[in-house]
Amino acid sequence: MQRLYDFIRRHPTGVDTFWAVILFGFSCLQVAAAAHDPRQAGWPVQLLVALGMSAAVALRRRVPEKMLLLVIAVGIAQLVLNVQPQVQDFAMLVIIYTVASAGERWASRVALVAGLCAAPLAHVRWLDTGPNSATEKAFFIVMMTVPFVLAWVLGDSMRTRKAYLAQLEERAARLEREREAQAKVAVAAERARIARELHDVVAHNVSVMVVQADGAAYVMDSSPDQAKTALETISMTGRQALAEMRRLLGVLRTGEHQEAGEYVPQPDVQQIEDLVETVRGAGLTVDFKIEGTPRPLPSGVELTAYRIVQEALTNTRKHGGPDAGASVRLVYFDDGLGLLVEDDGRGAAHEMYEDGGADGQGHGLIGMRERIGMVGGTLDAGPRPGGGFRISALLPLKPAH
């Protein structure tokens, strides 16, 4: 049954042609039965009328507007040539429905007007076939007009339904496209977040390891104990980097992360002091102070503060020079957390901080701005009066809207 239905949907003109042949066959039988009726036109004329109406049914969905004009022309010919209403006139109802449901708007209006005029014109043309009293004549005309009106109403309702379904399909397609776009944006944002995490972890820890390795190589012969301490620092830093890398992999594997619970937690403000100690062990002099009353902060603010300090100290080691020193200030305000990281080194090239690293080298500062923007904070990075580099940030406690 489904195959038959699919065939009918794929060949609408063939189905219409089948019904047109059936209609023409019944019309021929009626013409043969009334062949000797003196009140009717000759049988060739009646056959031509039946053929025109049947052709309109066969082609109604291919060219509905033209078939409407054909039916109107054939109907006028019936009035002029005295071909009384017969079974082929059922095609008028079919064409009115078709044009109202799928034709142009002007054709739909013409079909409605033609349907309203058909019964009155037929009654006027063949007065002897109708009742005598005015009331009965009016009732007869109304009853004969009702089928034409119903055909148009059904067709127009079908047009409205098709338009509604098309609108629903278009809306569903648009929502699907929007969902795909949102999914792509979410994936891109997650990739950017992971890229920032990887940059912070790798840049900081590898920088410490490189400094310690250079120091160990320099004092290997003259001071084995210092070389041993440097190697221990390298080992500890490498383990810390691996632990944070595993945490990132745990974020990617959400299910494993929730079930295993073996990944280290995200860094927070309390670990900044440990970070400073690690940097001091790498040979950089760092002055660390906390102002205000420490208190728990939102996890996003905690992680952002840690990464900013980590990236700032990494930049100091990379660009500050061999004798550079740094200071880190954490200030707890009522409505936020302030960060100030300064060094007295030679600073960085202006391309590294202007426009967030427009030359493609200042990825650390770009990551800082992105992180701070996510929590609704502000960042000021640039040369410090008197030499060196300064990074100042304010992280609000309320999330950005």
C-alpha positions in Angstrom: 0.0 0.0 0.0 2.8 2.3 0.8 4.4 1.7 -2.6 1.2 2.6 -4.3 0.9 5.8 -2.3 4.5 6.7 -3.2 3.8 6.0 -6.9 0.8 8.3 -6.8 2.8 11.1 -5.2 5.5 10.7 -7.8 3.1 10.8 -10.8 0.4 13.3 -10.0 -0.3 14.1 -13.7 -0.7 10.4 -14.5 -3.3 10.0 -11.7 -5.2 13.1 -13.0 -5.1 11.8 -16.5 -6.6 8.5 -15.3 -9.5 10.3 -13.6 -9.9 12.6 -16.7 -10.3 9.5 -18.9 -13.0 8.2 -16.5 -14.8 11.5 -16.6 -14.7 11.6 -20.4 -16.0 8.0 -20.6 -19.1 8.9 -18.4 -19.6 12.0 -20.5 -19.6 10.0 -23.7 -22.3 7.7 -22.2 -24.4 10.7 -21.3 -23.9 12.2 -24.8 -25.0 8.9 -26.4 -28.1 8.7 -24.2 -29.2 12.3 -25.2 -28.1 12.2 -28.8 -31.6 12.6 -30.1 -32.7 15.3 -27.6 -33.8 18.3 -29.7 -33.1 20.6 -26.8 -29.4 19.8 -26.8 -26.7 20.8 -29.3 -25.3 18.2 -31.6 -23.3 15.3 -30.2 -20.0 16.5 -31.8 -20.3 19.8 -29.9 -21.1 17.9 -26.7 -18.1 15.7 -27.2 -15.8 18.7 -27.7 -17.1 20.2 -24.5 -16.5 17.0 -22.6 -13.0 16.7 -24.1 -12.1 20.2 -23.0 -13.3 19.6 -19.5 -11.5 16.3 -19.2 -8.3 17.9 -20.6 -8.5 20.5 -17.8 -8.7 17.8 -15.2 -5.7 15.9 -16.7 -3.5 19.0 -16.7 -4.8 20.8 -13.6 -1.7 20.5 -11.5 0.8 21.3 -14.3 -0.8 24.5 -15.4 -3.7 25.3 -13.1 -4.1 28.9 -14.2 -4.4 28.0 -17.9 -6.8 25.2 -17.2 -9.0 27.6 -15.2 -9.2 29.8 -18.3 -9.9 26.7 -20.5 -12.8 25.7 -18.2 -14.2 29.3 -18.2 -14.0 29.3 -22.0 -15.7 25.9 -22.3 -18.4 27.0 -19.8 -19.1 30.1 -21.9 -19.3 27.8 -25.0 -21.8 25.7 -23.2 -24.0 28.7 -22.6 -23.7 29.9 -26.2 -24.1 26.6 -27.9 -26.8 25.3 -25.7 -24.9 22.4 -24.1 -26.8 21.8 -20.9 -25.0 20.9 -17.7 -23.8 17.3 -17.7 -21.4 15.1 -15.8 -18.3 16.7 -17.4 -19.1 19.9 -15.6 -17.8 18.3 -12.4 -14.4 19.5 -13.8 -15.4 23.0 -12.8 -15.4 22.0 -9.1 -12.1 20.2 -9.5 -10.4 23.2 -11.2 -11.8 25.7 -8.6 -10.4 23.5 -5.8 -7.0 23.2 -7.6 -6.5 26.9 -8.3 -7.6 27.8 -4.8 -5.1 25.4 -3.3 -2.1 25.8 -5.6 -2.7 28.5 -8.2 -1.8 32.2 -8.2 -3.8 34.5 -6.0 -5.4 36.3 -8.9 -6.5 32.9 -10.4 -8.0 31.9 -7.0 -10.1 35.0 -7.0 -11.2 34.5 -10.6 -12.1 30.9 -9.7 -14.3 32.1 -6.8 -16.1 34.7 -9.0 -16.6 32.2 -11.7 -18.0 29.6 -9.3 -20.5 32.2 -7.9 -21.7 33.1 -11.4 -22.0 29.6 -12.7 -25.3 28.6 -11.1 -27.1 31.9 -11.8 -26.0 31.9 -15.5 -27.0 28.3 -16.0 -30.4 29.0 -14.5 -30.9 32.1 -16.7 -29.9 30.1 -19.8 -32.1 27.2 -19.1 -35.1 28.7 -17.4 -37.4 25.8 -18.3 -35.4 23.4 -16.1 -36.0 25.3 -12.8 -38.9 25.9 -10.5 -41.4 28.6 -11.1 -41.7 30.7 -7.9 -39.1 33.3 -7.1 -38.3 31.8 -3.7 -37.8 28.4 -5.2 -35.6 29.8 -7.9 -33.5 31.7 -5.4 -33.2 28.6 -3.2 -32.3 26.5 -6.3 -29.6 29.0 -7.3 -28.2 29.0 -3.7 -28.1 25.2 -3.5 -26.4 25.0 -6.9 -23.8 27.6 -5.8 -22.9 25.9 -2.5 -20.7 23.1 -4.2 -18.6 25.8 -6.0 -18.1 27.7 -2.8 -17.2 24.6 -0.8 -14.7 23.6 -3.5 -13.0 27.0 -3.2 -13.1 27.0 0.6 -11.5 23.6 0.7 -8.8 24.6 -1.7 -8.0 27.8 0.1 -7.8 25.9 3.4 -5.4 23.5 1.8 -3.3 26.4 0.6 -3.2 27.8 4.2 -2.3 24.4 5.5 0.5 24.0 3.0 1.9 27.4 3.8 1.7 26.6 7.5 3.6 23.3 7.0 6.1 25.0 4.8 6.7 27.7 7.5 7.1 25.0 10.2 9.6 23.1 8.0 11.5 26.3 7.3 11.6 27.1 11.0 12.7 23.6 11.9 15.5 23.9 9.2 16.5 27.3 10.6 16.6 26.0 14.2 18.7 23.0 13.0 21.1 25.4 11.3 21.2 27.5 14.5 21.9 24.4 16.6 24.7 23.4 14.3 26.1 26.9 14.4 25.9 26.9 18.2 27.5 23.5 18.4 30.4 24.7 16.2 30.8 27.8 18.3 30.8 25.7 21.5 33.4 23.4 20.0 35.6 26.4 18.9 35.2 27.9 22.4 36.2 24.7 24.1 39.2 24.3 21.8 40.3 27.8 22.5 39.9 27.2 26.3 42.0 24.0 26.1 44.6 25.8 23.9 44.9 28.5 26.6 45.3 25.9 29.3 47.9 24.1 27.3 49.8 27.3 26.6 49.8 28.3 30.2 50.9 24.8 31.5 53.5 24.2 28.8 54.9 27.7 28.7 55.4 28.0 32.4 56.6 24.6 33.3 58.9 24.2 30.3 60.3 27.6 30.9 61.2 26.6 34.5 62.7 23.4 33.3 64.8 25.1 30.7 66.2 27.6 33.2 67.0 24.9 35.7 68.6 22.7 33.1 70.8 25.6 32.0 71.8 26.2 35.6 72.5 22.6 36.3 74.7 22.3 33.2 76.6 25.4 34.3 77.4 24.2 37.9 77.6 20.5 37.2 81.3 20.3 37.7 81.8 23.1 40.2 78.8 22.6 42.5 77.2 19.1 42.2 74.8 19.8 45.1 73.3 22.8 43.2 73.1 20.8 40.0 71.3 18.0 42.0 68.8 20.6 43.4 68.2 22.0 39.9 67.5 18.5 38.6 65.1 17.8 41.4 63.3 21.0 40.5 63.1 19.9 36.9 61.7 16.6 38.0 59.1 18.2 40.3 58.1 20.7 37.6 57.8 18.0 35.0 55.5 16.0 37.3 53.4 19.0 37.9 53.1 19.6 34.1 52.1 16.0 33.6 49.5 16.3 36.3 47.9 19.3 34.8 48.0 17.7 31.3 46.1 14.7 32.8 43.6 17.1 34.2 43.1 18.6 30.8 42.6 15.1 29.3 40.1 14.5 32.1 38.1 17.5 31.0 38.1 16.2 27.4 37.0 12.7 28.6 34.0 14.0 30.6 32.7 10.6 31.6 36.1 9.3 32.8 36.7 12.6 34.7 33.4 12.2 36.6 33.9 8.5 37.4 37.6 8.2 38.1 38.2 11.5 40.1 41.9 11.0 39.8 42.7 14.3 38.1 44.1 17.1 40.0 41.8 20.0 40.7 42.0 23.3 38.9 44.6 25.7 40.3 43.2 28.4 42.6 44.4 31.6 44.4 45.8 29.6 47.3 48.2 27.9 44.9 49.7 31.2 43.7 52.0 31.1 46.7 53.3 27.7 45.7 53.7 29.0 42.2 55.8 31.9 43.4 58.0 29.5 45.4 58.5 27.4 42.3 59.5 30.5 40.4 61.9 31.5 43.2 63.4 28.1 43.1 64.1 28.7 39.3 66.2 31.7 40.2 63.8 34.6 39.8 63.4 37.0 42.8 59.7 37.5 43.5 58.1 39.6 46.2 54.7 38.3 47.1 52.0 40.1 49.2 48.4 39.7 49.9 46.2 42.7 50.9 42.7 42.5 52.3 41.0 39.5 53.8 41.4 36.3 51.7 38.1 34.4 51.1 36.7 31.8 48.7 36.1 33.1 45.2 34.2 31.7 42.2 36.2 28.9 40.5 36.4 30.9 37.3 38.0 33.9 39.0 40.4 31.6 41.0 41.6 29.9 37.9 41.9 33.2 35.9 43.9 34.8 38.7 46.3 31.8 38.9 46.8 31.7 35.1 47.4 35.5 34.9 50.1 35.4 37.6 51.6 32.3 36.0 51.8 33.9 32.6 53.1 37.2 33.9 56.0 35.5 35.8 56.7 33.3 32.7 57.0 36.5 30.6 59.3 38.0 33.2 61.7 35.1 32.9 61.5 35.1 29.1 61.8 38.8 28.5 63.0 40.5 31.7 66.7 39.6 31.5 69.1 37.7 33.8 68.9 40.2 36.7 65.2 40.9 36.7 63.0 40.8 39.8 59.3 40.7 40.1 56.6 41.5 42.6 53.1 40.0 42.9 50.2 41.8 44.7 46.8 40.2 45.4 44.2 42.7 46.7 40.9 41.5 48.0 38.2 44.1 47.4 34.6 43.9 48.5 33.4 43.3 44.9 36.4 41.8 43.3 40.0 40.7 43.2 42.9 42.9 42.1 46.1 41.6 40.6 49.3 43.5 40.1 52.4 41.8 38.7 55.5 44.0 38.0 59.1 43.4 37.1 62.2 45.7 36.8 63.6 43.9 33.7 64.0 45.2 30.2 60.4 44.6 29.3 58.9 43.2 26.1 58.8 44.6 22.6 55.7 46.8 22.0 54.4 44.3 19.4 53.9 41.8 22.2 51.3 43.9 24.1 49.9 46.4 21.7 46.6 45.1 20.2 47.0 42.0 22.3 49.9 40.7 20.4 49.0 41.6 16.8 52.2 40.2 15.5 51.2 36.7 16.4 53.8 36.4 19.2 51.9 37.7 22.2 49.7 34.6 22.6 50.1 34.8 26.4 48.6 38.3 26.6 45.9 37.3 24.2 45.0 34.4 26.5 45.0 36.8 29.5 42.6 39.1 27.8 40.3 36.3 26.7 40.3 34.8 30.2 39.6 38.1 31.9 36.9 38.9 29.3 35.1 35.6 30.2 34.7 36.7 33.8 33.9 40.3 33.0 37.2 41.8 34.2 39.6 44.4 32.9 43.3 44.1 32.0 46.0 46.7 31.6 49.4 45.5 30.3 52.4 47.6 29.2 55.7 49.2 30.2 56.2 50.3 33.8 57.5 53.8 34.5 61.2 53.5 35.3 61.6 50.3 33.3 60.2 46.9 33.3 56.7 45.6 32.6 53.4 45.8 34.5 50.3 43.7 34.3 47.3 45.0 36.3 43.9 43.2 36.3 40.6 43.5 38.2 38.4 40.4 38.4 34.8 41.1 39.5 33.0 38.6 41.8 29.8 38.9 39.8 29.7 36.9 36.5 29.6 38.9 33.3 26.2 39.0 31.5 
